[in-house]
Amino acid sequence: MNDAAGVTLRTLVDDDLDAYVALRAHTWGYHDRDATRAAERSRLDTTFGAFDADGRLLASAAGHHLETFVAGRRVRLLAIAAVQTVPTARRRGLAGRLLARLLERGHEAGIGWSLLYPFDPRYYARFGWQSLPTAVRLALPARWWQPLAPVAAEQVASDLRSALQPLHLRCAAGWSFTGARTDGPWDTWDALEPDPGQRVAAYALEDGYAVVRLRDEARQILTLQVIDASWCSPAGRRNVLALLGSYRDQVDRIELELPRDDALAWDWSDWWTSTTNDTRMARVVDLPSALAAIPAPCDLPEVTFAVRDPMARWNEGHWQLTPGRDGCTLEPARAGVATALDIRALPLLLSGAATPDAVTRAGLAEGERAPLATLAALAGGKTPYRAPADRF
């Protein structure tokens, strides 16, 4: 694919590896090591590059296919990463063109959703991605941790994938945009295995699990860092918190990320919050595919609405939504509509991240409220949460 300036967009191949590794090193500071090269080589076929007329790599963006949960249903995900441009070619629209190409490819594959981690949320909002309030990171002094009765816990010494993946899938279905950890270059479990010398422990509990690390800080502060944890029932949550509380007299503080609607976040987010720097942004790639994967949690009426999406024109237009227990059907509306949405409103509503009123106040929707209420009801009470271990 060429433009008037002679820029070509294409998938990277083996001959591009040296240029791609050099671009990654310049942008992110990665060292050119054998392990780095092996990882980058394995991802070339999911990475697009922009090349000038002389064949020099100017920019790249990767679109990996993973799995996530939305409204309790496991779905395919277009995970966008490594968006980068050489300094001399910036502000020429190359990153935007690469993002559009990745969306087109995801649309062709019938993928409904995309996630990315932005360097600046305002930049990606221009292209239809929407920030989601997903997590609160607490660094809570251990003395403030409420002690709970001990709980039975099985310590997992190795092969976390086999021991914890079935439990993780049960837990992950309770939120939206939590990673399924089923395949792809970032399925998390290998990264959670402790390196030699690390003080890491993993525990399987009833309806929950936790992977923790003991970390020494300056001035002899000992921190229990929760590097991965989840639960799938109130009892499971209590079991995880009781396990963490068992370290109360051993450490100075306990550091963990929680869903924003967790009770600990309610109590302490105004007291002991630390910065996450991990904003998550979501986007609808293909609207019919996104909605087909979401079952209606109850009887909901048919509604019509219009969608604005200048970057992915296949999502634009007037739509009629028919909710169903096995998924929703979306077809072109045959009559006029009274509600209009920006594409950025849909991740907020369908993941339970924001109410119809909040989306309207933000200027992302206008018109009758009933279609917005139906879209919000499809979230089924689930809210967004993506564990820090699931970063790609």
C-alpha beads as a LAMMPS data file, in Angstrom:
LAMMPS data file: protein, C-alpha beads

392 atoms
391 bonds

1 atom types
1 bond types

-500.0 500.0 xlo xhi
-500.0 500.0 ylo yhi
-500.0 500.0 zlo zhi

Masses

1 110.0

Atoms # bond

1 1 1 0.000 0.000 0.000
2 1 1 1.596 3.295 -1.142
3 1 1 0.723 6.974 -0.732
4 1 1 1.636 10.059 -2.718
5 1 1 4.803 10.590 -0.668
6 1 1 6.055 7.125 -1.545
7 1 1 5.409 5.568 1.884
8 1 1 4.621 1.854 1.804
9 1 1 2.701 -0.040 4.500
10 1 1 3.308 -3.773 4.769
11 1 1 3.808 -6.602 7.231
12 1 1 7.367 -6.989 8.469
13 1 1 9.467 -9.933 7.262
14 1 1 12.748 -11.493 8.408
15 1 1 14.819 -9.080 6.336
16 1 1 13.349 -6.198 8.384
17 1 1 14.485 -7.584 11.733
18 1 1 17.667 -5.497 12.048
19 1 1 15.822 -2.262 11.300
20 1 1 12.963 -3.170 13.624
21 1 1 15.252 -4.083 16.536
22 1 1 17.129 -0.798 16.016
23 1 1 13.840 1.157 16.050
24 1 1 12.713 -0.603 19.231
25 1 1 16.064 0.066 20.874
26 1 1 15.928 3.754 19.958
27 1 1 12.316 4.176 21.115
28 1 1 12.237 2.053 24.265
29 1 1 15.898 1.545 25.137
30 1 1 15.830 -2.237 24.628
31 1 1 19.259 -3.854 24.320
32 1 1 20.023 -5.854 21.195
33 1 1 20.333 -9.304 22.749
34 1 1 19.692 -12.787 21.354
35 1 1 16.574 -13.199 23.524
36 1 1 15.238 -9.818 22.402
37 1 1 15.805 -10.680 18.756
38 1 1 14.095 -14.049 19.135
39 1 1 11.039 -12.404 20.704
40 1 1 10.851 -9.696 18.035
41 1 1 11.302 -12.216 15.217
42 1 1 8.354 -14.249 16.518
43 1 1 6.097 -11.156 16.267
44 1 1 7.038 -9.897 12.806
45 1 1 3.994 -11.381 11.108
46 1 1 1.667 -9.392 13.406
47 1 1 3.561 -6.115 12.953
48 1 1 3.073 -3.528 10.214
49 1 1 5.762 -1.105 9.151
50 1 1 5.792 2.142 7.186
51 1 1 8.716 2.350 4.737
52 1 1 9.983 5.280 2.687
53 1 1 10.789 5.146 -1.036
54 1 1 14.288 3.868 -0.246
55 1 1 12.974 1.020 1.863
56 1 1 13.887 2.516 5.249
57 1 1 11.632 1.633 8.195
58 1 1 10.011 4.832 9.470
59 1 1 7.343 3.552 11.843
60 1 1 5.712 0.359 13.090
61 1 1 2.734 -0.911 15.063
62 1 1 1.965 -4.438 16.216
63 1 1 -1.470 -6.029 16.461
64 1 1 -1.345 -9.301 18.374
65 1 1 -4.332 -11.621 18.721
66 1 1 -5.055 -12.560 22.340
67 1 1 -8.192 -13.425 24.304
68 1 1 -10.026 -11.413 26.943
69 1 1 -13.368 -11.352 28.712
70 1 1 -16.122 -8.834 28.012
71 1 1 -19.326 -8.983 30.065
72 1 1 -18.401 -12.488 31.202
73 1 1 -17.823 -13.908 27.706
74 1 1 -14.381 -14.897 26.402
75 1 1 -13.638 -13.127 23.125
76 1 1 -10.744 -12.480 20.777
77 1 1 -8.765 -9.294 21.282
78 1 1 -6.627 -7.134 19.018
79 1 1 -3.813 -6.149 21.402
80 1 1 -1.955 -3.173 19.946
81 1 1 1.615 -2.568 21.049
82 1 1 4.976 -1.163 19.917
83 1 1 3.559 1.913 18.175
84 1 1 6.703 3.872 17.323
85 1 1 8.086 6.303 14.739
86 1 1 11.613 7.523 14.082
87 1 1 11.952 11.137 15.312
88 1 1 12.545 12.587 11.841
89 1 1 9.284 11.095 10.503
90 1 1 6.923 12.097 13.311
91 1 1 3.819 14.266 12.821
92 1 1 3.297 12.911 9.324
93 1 1 0.327 10.693 10.226
94 1 1 2.238 7.425 9.896
95 1 1 1.139 5.984 13.267
96 1 1 -2.487 6.802 12.488
97 1 1 -2.242 5.026 9.142
98 1 1 -0.719 1.966 10.785
99 1 1 -3.455 1.896 13.429
100 1 1 -6.093 2.116 10.683
101 1 1 -4.482 -0.812 8.885
102 1 1 -4.448 -2.905 12.062
103 1 1 -8.130 -2.122 12.651
104 1 1 -8.934 -3.112 9.077
105 1 1 -7.107 -6.388 9.530
106 1 1 -8.966 -7.044 12.805
107 1 1 -12.274 -6.233 11.100
108 1 1 -11.482 -8.723 8.330
109 1 1 -10.787 -11.358 10.979
110 1 1 -14.078 -10.656 12.779
111 1 1 -12.423 -9.421 15.973
112 1 1 -14.699 -7.248 18.056
113 1 1 -12.359 -5.514 20.517
114 1 1 -8.968 -3.865 20.868
115 1 1 -6.878 -2.775 23.854
116 1 1 -3.706 -0.719 24.128
117 1 1 -1.585 1.129 26.696
118 1 1 -1.079 4.753 25.610
119 1 1 1.840 7.102 25.976
120 1 1 -0.823 9.841 25.967
121 1 1 -4.561 8.972 26.157
122 1 1 -5.473 12.118 24.218
123 1 1 -3.539 10.899 21.205
124 1 1 -5.365 7.588 20.878
125 1 1 -8.752 9.136 21.690
126 1 1 -8.469 10.888 18.307
127 1 1 -8.589 7.436 16.705
128 1 1 -11.511 6.043 18.705
129 1 1 -9.842 4.409 21.718
130 1 1 -11.327 5.221 25.115
131 1 1 -9.604 5.186 28.507
132 1 1 -11.207 2.842 31.023
133 1 1 -11.091 3.244 34.799
134 1 1 -9.889 -0.246 35.649
135 1 1 -7.689 -0.375 38.735
136 1 1 -6.505 1.256 41.929
137 1 1 -3.011 0.558 43.258
138 1 1 -2.742 0.682 47.034
139 1 1 0.438 0.773 49.109
140 1 1 -1.203 0.137 52.468
141 1 1 0.792 0.152 55.719
142 1 1 0.598 -3.376 57.054
143 1 1 -0.571 -2.214 60.462
144 1 1 -3.752 -0.902 58.805
145 1 1 -4.533 -4.261 57.220
146 1 1 -7.568 -5.817 58.854
147 1 1 -6.581 -9.190 60.333
148 1 1 -8.797 -12.086 59.315
149 1 1 -8.995 -15.688 60.467
150 1 1 -6.397 -17.956 58.789
151 1 1 -7.393 -19.705 55.600
152 1 1 -6.322 -22.979 53.995
153 1 1 -3.847 -22.286 51.213
154 1 1 -1.886 -24.600 48.925
155 1 1 1.505 -23.190 47.958
156 1 1 2.320 -23.750 44.270
157 1 1 6.043 -24.401 43.856
158 1 1 6.241 -24.527 40.054
159 1 1 4.238 -24.681 36.810
160 1 1 1.827 -21.904 37.726
161 1 1 0.048 -22.300 34.390
162 1 1 -1.189 -25.820 35.151
163 1 1 -2.010 -25.063 38.773
164 1 1 -3.734 -21.687 38.414
165 1 1 -5.030 -21.258 34.842
166 1 1 -8.374 -23.073 35.355
167 1 1 -9.011 -21.000 38.486
168 1 1 -7.937 -17.821 36.692
169 1 1 -10.474 -18.388 33.902
170 1 1 -13.276 -18.714 36.458
171 1 1 -12.173 -15.510 38.157
172 1 1 -11.526 -13.523 34.978
173 1 1 -15.095 -14.036 33.794
174 1 1 -16.233 -11.789 36.639
175 1 1 -14.854 -8.626 35.001
176 1 1 -14.438 -7.115 31.560
177 1 1 -11.126 -6.841 29.707
178 1 1 -9.319 -9.237 32.036
179 1 1 -6.855 -11.361 30.072
180 1 1 -7.784 -14.989 29.438
181 1 1 -4.095 -16.016 29.313
182 1 1 -4.772 -18.747 26.789
183 1 1 -2.180 -18.126 24.073
184 1 1 -0.146 -15.470 22.328
185 1 1 3.181 -13.861 23.223
186 1 1 1.876 -12.510 26.543
187 1 1 0.002 -15.272 28.324
188 1 1 1.567 -14.162 31.648
189 1 1 2.256 -17.439 33.424
190 1 1 5.888 -17.809 32.329
191 1 1 6.588 -14.234 33.416
192 1 1 5.212 -14.981 36.896
193 1 1 7.608 -17.871 37.489
194 1 1 10.243 -16.615 39.951
195 1 1 13.821 -16.008 38.855
196 1 1 16.608 -17.529 40.974
197 1 1 17.017 -15.598 44.202
198 1 1 13.589 -13.932 44.108
199 1 1 11.347 -14.264 47.146
200 1 1 8.154 -15.161 45.293
201 1 1 5.352 -17.401 46.523
202 1 1 2.172 -18.524 44.765
203 1 1 -0.916 -19.784 46.572
204 1 1 -4.056 -21.564 45.396
205 1 1 -7.083 -20.949 47.583
206 1 1 -10.746 -21.797 47.482
207 1 1 -12.198 -19.545 44.725
208 1 1 -9.049 -17.414 44.550
209 1 1 -5.275 -17.294 44.205
210 1 1 -2.375 -14.929 44.829
211 1 1 1.229 -14.597 43.672
212 1 1 3.320 -12.377 45.951
213 1 1 6.866 -11.075 46.144
214 1 1 8.823 -9.799 49.150
215 1 1 10.745 -6.677 48.169
216 1 1 13.276 -4.681 50.176
217 1 1 13.075 -0.900 49.834
218 1 1 15.343 1.935 50.882
219 1 1 15.462 2.673 54.620
220 1 1 14.828 -1.020 55.325
221 1 1 11.156 -1.001 54.379
222 1 1 9.920 -4.489 53.523
223 1 1 7.032 -4.630 51.051
224 1 1 4.744 -7.511 50.189
225 1 1 4.012 -6.872 46.503
226 1 1 1.019 -8.707 45.086
227 1 1 2.071 -9.376 41.501
228 1 1 -1.070 -11.322 40.622
229 1 1 -4.297 -12.136 42.453
230 1 1 -7.942 -12.790 41.683
231 1 1 -11.114 -14.312 43.096
232 1 1 -14.469 -15.483 41.801
233 1 1 -16.740 -15.265 44.859
234 1 1 -17.070 -13.249 48.073
235 1 1 -15.508 -16.196 49.907
236 1 1 -12.630 -16.225 47.437
237 1 1 -12.003 -12.521 48.001
238 1 1 -11.975 -13.040 51.763
239 1 1 -9.547 -15.943 51.363
240 1 1 -7.126 -13.833 49.311
241 1 1 -7.296 -10.932 51.784
242 1 1 -6.810 -13.298 54.716
243 1 1 -3.746 -14.774 53.057
244 1 1 -2.243 -11.328 52.492
245 1 1 -3.076 -10.383 56.059
246 1 1 -1.045 -13.324 57.318
247 1 1 2.037 -11.279 56.336
248 1 1 0.860 -8.334 58.465
249 1 1 3.467 -8.759 61.229
250 1 1 6.243 -9.662 58.794
251 1 1 6.218 -6.670 56.409
252 1 1 5.910 -2.901 56.595
253 1 1 3.386 -2.470 53.797
254 1 1 1.278 -4.423 51.335
255 1 1 1.115 -3.230 47.738
256 1 1 -1.588 -4.476 45.374
257 1 1 -3.854 -3.483 42.487
258 1 1 -7.608 -3.835 42.889
259 1 1 -10.691 -3.272 40.744
260 1 1 -11.969 0.251 41.320
261 1 1 -15.241 -1.090 42.695
262 1 1 -13.587 -3.272 45.342
263 1 1 -14.380 -2.387 48.957
264 1 1 -10.702 -1.909 49.849
265 1 1 -10.447 0.648 47.060
266 1 1 -13.534 2.379 48.443
267 1 1 -11.942 2.598 51.882
268 1 1 -8.358 3.542 51.086
269 1 1 -8.029 5.022 47.581
270 1 1 -8.104 8.544 49.028
271 1 1 -5.438 7.613 51.585
272 1 1 -2.852 5.185 50.238
273 1 1 -3.096 5.252 46.437
274 1 1 0.126 5.034 44.439
275 1 1 0.530 5.748 40.714
276 1 1 -0.039 2.886 38.274
277 1 1 0.985 4.580 34.983
278 1 1 -0.924 1.770 33.279
279 1 1 -3.922 3.436 31.640
280 1 1 -5.874 0.932 29.554
281 1 1 -7.709 2.078 26.438
282 1 1 -10.358 0.008 24.674
283 1 1 -11.933 0.267 21.239
284 1 1 -14.576 -1.511 19.216
285 1 1 -12.889 -2.985 16.146
286 1 1 -15.937 -4.520 14.474
287 1 1 -19.262 -3.539 16.046
288 1 1 -21.433 -6.506 14.935
289 1 1 -18.734 -8.943 16.102
290 1 1 -18.342 -7.149 19.432
291 1 1 -22.059 -7.302 20.180
292 1 1 -22.555 -10.841 18.866
293 1 1 -20.266 -12.063 21.631
294 1 1 -22.242 -10.412 24.442
295 1 1 -25.322 -12.271 25.741
296 1 1 -28.201 -10.278 27.175
297 1 1 -28.400 -10.937 30.951
298 1 1 -32.176 -10.436 30.927
299 1 1 -35.013 -9.608 28.558
300 1 1 -34.130 -6.331 26.875
301 1 1 -35.974 -4.470 24.106
302 1 1 -34.784 -3.905 20.568
303 1 1 -33.249 -0.461 20.187
304 1 1 -31.831 1.658 17.385
305 1 1 -28.933 4.103 17.456
306 1 1 -26.408 5.787 15.198
307 1 1 -22.620 5.407 15.533
308 1 1 -19.896 7.842 14.488
309 1 1 -16.543 6.243 13.660
310 1 1 -14.496 8.161 11.064
311 1 1 -11.507 5.815 11.370
312 1 1 -13.386 2.531 10.935
313 1 1 -16.167 3.380 8.518
314 1 1 -17.641 -0.124 8.647
315 1 1 -18.909 0.735 12.157
316 1 1 -20.637 3.943 11.079
317 1 1 -24.332 4.164 10.353
318 1 1 -27.782 3.564 11.828
319 1 1 -28.097 0.249 13.638
320 1 1 -30.856 -1.916 15.118
321 1 1 -29.788 -3.999 18.103
322 1 1 -31.682 -7.184 18.998
323 1 1 -30.500 -8.541 22.387
324 1 1 -30.427 -12.313 22.791
325 1 1 -29.450 -14.804 25.463
326 1 1 -26.741 -16.266 23.182
327 1 1 -25.519 -12.919 21.899
328 1 1 -26.810 -9.770 20.271
329 1 1 -27.677 -9.226 16.629
330 1 1 -26.866 -5.937 14.932
331 1 1 -28.387 -5.003 11.585
332 1 1 -28.771 -1.761 9.638
333 1 1 -31.758 0.188 10.942
334 1 1 -34.615 0.603 8.490
335 1 1 -35.864 3.873 9.927
336 1 1 -34.487 7.015 11.486
337 1 1 -32.896 6.923 14.923
338 1 1 -33.085 9.287 17.879
339 1 1 -29.805 8.418 19.641
340 1 1 -26.262 8.968 18.363
341 1 1 -23.025 7.677 19.876
342 1 1 -19.363 8.305 19.333
343 1 1 -17.520 4.984 18.944
344 1 1 -15.708 5.784 22.212
345 1 1 -19.000 5.512 24.145
346 1 1 -19.363 1.796 23.452
347 1 1 -16.447 0.423 25.536
348 1 1 -17.645 2.516 28.470
349 1 1 -21.219 1.254 28.272
350 1 1 -20.648 -2.367 27.293
351 1 1 -17.956 -2.955 29.927
352 1 1 -19.898 -1.318 32.747
353 1 1 -17.249 1.386 33.122
354 1 1 -19.698 4.315 32.929
355 1 1 -23.409 5.010 33.155
356 1 1 -25.495 6.402 30.292
357 1 1 -25.680 9.717 32.113
358 1 1 -21.887 9.885 32.474
359 1 1 -21.364 9.066 28.794
360 1 1 -23.866 11.751 27.810
361 1 1 -22.253 14.336 30.077
362 1 1 -18.907 13.561 28.449
363 1 1 -20.352 14.471 25.049
364 1 1 -20.030 10.928 23.694
365 1 1 -23.783 10.359 23.239
366 1 1 -26.881 12.398 22.595
367 1 1 -30.582 11.848 22.126
368 1 1 -32.953 9.373 23.747
369 1 1 -31.686 7.529 26.795
370 1 1 -33.366 4.131 26.254
371 1 1 -30.806 2.748 23.755
372 1 1 -27.972 3.783 26.079
373 1 1 -29.669 2.010 28.992
374 1 1 -29.971 -1.184 26.948
375 1 1 -26.303 -1.070 25.944
376 1 1 -25.281 -0.494 29.564
377 1 1 -27.476 -3.383 30.733
378 1 1 -25.552 -5.747 28.443
379 1 1 -22.558 -5.407 30.778
380 1 1 -24.482 -7.638 33.174
381 1 1 -23.063 -5.954 36.248
382 1 1 -19.453 -6.646 35.180
383 1 1 -16.930 -3.795 35.392
384 1 1 -13.469 -3.400 33.839
385 1 1 -10.423 -4.845 35.521
386 1 1 -7.141 -5.955 34.015
387 1 1 -4.513 -7.322 36.359
388 1 1 -1.044 -5.756 36.137
389 1 1 0.366 -9.175 35.242
390 1 1 -1.671 -9.076 32.011
391 1 1 0.136 -6.096 30.502
392 1 1 1.257 -6.711 26.908

Bonds

1 1 1 2
2 1 2 3
3 1 3 4
4 1 4 5
5 1 5 6
6 1 6 7
7 1 7 8
8 1 8 9
9 1 9 10
10 1 10 11
11 1 11 12
12 1 12 13
13 1 13 14
14 1 14 15
15 1 15 16
16 1 16 17
17 1 17 18
18 1 18 19
19 1 19 20
20 1 20 21
21 1 21 22
22 1 22 23
23 1 23 24
24 1 24 25
25 1 25 26
26 1 26 27
27 1 27 28
28 1 28 29
29 1 29 30
30 1 30 31
31 1 31 32
32 1 32 33
33 1 33 34
34 1 34 35
35 1 35 36
36 1 36 37
37 1 37 38
38 1 38 39
39 1 39 40
40 1 40 41
41 1 41 42
42 1 42 43
43 1 43 44
44 1 44 45
45 1 45 46
46 1 46 47
47 1 47 48
48 1 48 49
49 1 49 50
50 1 50 51
51 1 51 52
52 1 52 53
53 1 53 54
54 1 54 55
55 1 55 56
56 1 56 57
57 1 57 58
58 1 58 59
59 1 59 60
60 1 60 61
61 1 61 62
62 1 62 63
63 1 63 64
64 1 64 65
65 1 65 66
66 1 66 67
67 1 67 68
68 1 68 69
69 1 69 70
70 1 70 71
71 1 71 72
72 1 72 73
73 1 73 74
74 1 74 75
75 1 75 76
76 1 76 77
77 1 77 78
78 1 78 79
79 1 79 80
80 1 80 81
81 1 81 82
82 1 82 83
83 1 83 84
84 1 84 85
85 1 85 86
86 1 86 87
87 1 87 88
88 1 88 89
89 1 89 90
90 1 90 91
91 1 91 92
92 1 92 93
93 1 93 94
94 1 94 95
95 1 95 96
96 1 96 97
97 1 97 98
98 1 98 99
99 1 99 100
100 1 100 101
101 1 101 102
102 1 102 103
103 1 103 104
104 1 104 105
105 1 105 106
106 1 106 107
107 1 107 108
108 1 108 109
109 1 109 110
110 1 110 111
111 1 111 112
112 1 112 113
113 1 113 114
114 1 114 115
115 1 115 116
116 1 116 117
117 1 117 118
118 1 118 119
119 1 119 120
120 1 120 121
121 1 121 122
122 1 122 123
123 1 123 124
124 1 124 125
125 1 125 126
126 1 126 127
127 1 127 128
128 1 128 129
129 1 129 130
130 1 130 131
131 1 131 132
132 1 132 133
133 1 133 134
134 1 134 135
135 1 135 136
136 1 136 137
137 1 137 138
138 1 138 139
139 1 139 140
140 1 140 141
141 1 141 142
142 1 142 143
143 1 143 144
144 1 144 145
145 1 145 146
146 1 146 147
147 1 147 148
148 1 148 149
149 1 149 150
150 1 150 151
151 1 151 152
152 1 152 153
153 1 153 154
154 1 154 155
155 1 155 156
156 1 156 157
157 1 157 158
158 1 158 159
159 1 159 160
160 1 160 161
161 1 161 162
162 1 162 163
163 1 163 164
164 1 164 165
165 1 165 166
166 1 166 167
167 1 167 168
168 1 168 169
169 1 169 170
170 1 170 171
171 1 171 172
172 1 172 173
173 1 173 174
174 1 174 175
175 1 175 176
176 1 176 177
177 1 177 178
178 1 178 179
179 1 179 180
180 1 180 181
181 1 181 182
182 1 182 183
183 1 183 184
184 1 184 185
185 1 185 186
186 1 186 187
187 1 187 188
188 1 188 189
189 1 189 190
190 1 190 191
191 1 191 192
192 1 192 193
193 1 193 194
194 1 194 195
195 1 195 196
196 1 196 197
197 1 197 198
198 1 198 199
199 1 199 200
200 1 200 201
201 1 201 202
202 1 202 203
203 1 203 204
204 1 204 205
205 1 205 206
206 1 206 207
207 1 207 208
208 1 208 209
209 1 209 210
210 1 210 211
211 1 211 212
212 1 212 213
213 1 213 214
214 1 214 215
215 1 215 216
216 1 216 217
217 1 217 218
218 1 218 219
219 1 219 220
220 1 220 221
221 1 221 222
222 1 222 223
223 1 223 224
224 1 224 225
225 1 225 226
226 1 226 227
227 1 227 228
228 1 228 229
229 1 229 230
230 1 230 231
231 1 231 232
232 1 232 233
233 1 233 234
234 1 234 235
235 1 235 236
236 1 236 237
237 1 237 238
238 1 238 239
239 1 239 240
240 1 240 241
241 1 241 242
242 1 242 243
243 1 243 244
244 1 244 245
245 1 245 246
246 1 246 247
247 1 247 248
248 1 248 249
249 1 249 250
250 1 250 251
251 1 251 252
252 1 252 253
253 1 253 254
254 1 254 255
255 1 255 256
256 1 256 257
257 1 257 258
258 1 258 259
259 1 259 260
260 1 260 261
261 1 261 262
262 1 262 263
263 1 263 264
264 1 264 265
265 1 265 266
266 1 266 267
267 1 267 268
268 1 268 269
269 1 269 270
270 1 270 271
271 1 271 272
272 1 272 273
273 1 273 274
274 1 274 275
275 1 275 276
276 1 276 277
277 1 277 278
278 1 278 279
279 1 279 280
280 1 280 281
281 1 281 282
282 1 282 283
283 1 283 284
284 1 284 285
285 1 285 286
286 1 286 287
287 1 287 288
288 1 288 289
289 1 289 290
290 1 290 291
291 1 291 292
292 1 292 293
293 1 293 294
294 1 294 295
295 1 295 296
296 1 296 297
297 1 297 298
298 1 298 299
299 1 299 300
300 1 300 301
301 1 301 302
302 1 302 303
303 1 303 304
304 1 304 305
305 1 305 306
306 1 306 307
307 1 307 308
308 1 308 309
309 1 309 310
310 1 310 311
311 1 311 312
312 1 312 313
313 1 313 314
314 1 314 315
315 1 315 316
316 1 316 317
317 1 317 318
318 1 318 319
319 1 319 320
320 1 320 321
321 1 321 322
322 1 322 323
323 1 323 324
324 1 324 325
325 1 325 326
326 1 326 327
327 1 327 328
328 1 328 329
329 1 329 330
330 1 330 331
331 1 331 332
332 1 332 333
333 1 333 334
334 1 334 335
335 1 335 336
336 1 336 337
337 1 337 338
338 1 338 339
339 1 339 340
340 1 340 341
341 1 341 342
342 1 342 343
343 1 343 344
344 1 344 345
345 1 345 346
346 1 346 347
347 1 347 348
348 1 348 349
349 1 349 350
350 1 350 351
351 1 351 352
352 1 352 353
353 1 353 354
354 1 354 355
355 1 355 356
356 1 356 357
357 1 357 358
358 1 358 359
359 1 359 360
360 1 360 361
361 1 361 362
362 1 362 363
363 1 363 364
364 1 364 365
365 1 365 366
366 1 366 367
367 1 367 368
368 1 368 369
369 1 369 370
370 1 370 371
371 1 371 372
372 1 372 373
373 1 373 374
374 1 374 375
375 1 375 376
376 1 376 377
377 1 377 378
378 1 378 379
379 1 379 380
380 1 380 381
381 1 381 382
382 1 382 383
383 1 383 384
384 1 384 385
385 1 385 386
386 1 386 387
387 1 387 388
388 1 388 389
389 1 389 390
390 1 390 391
391 1 391 392
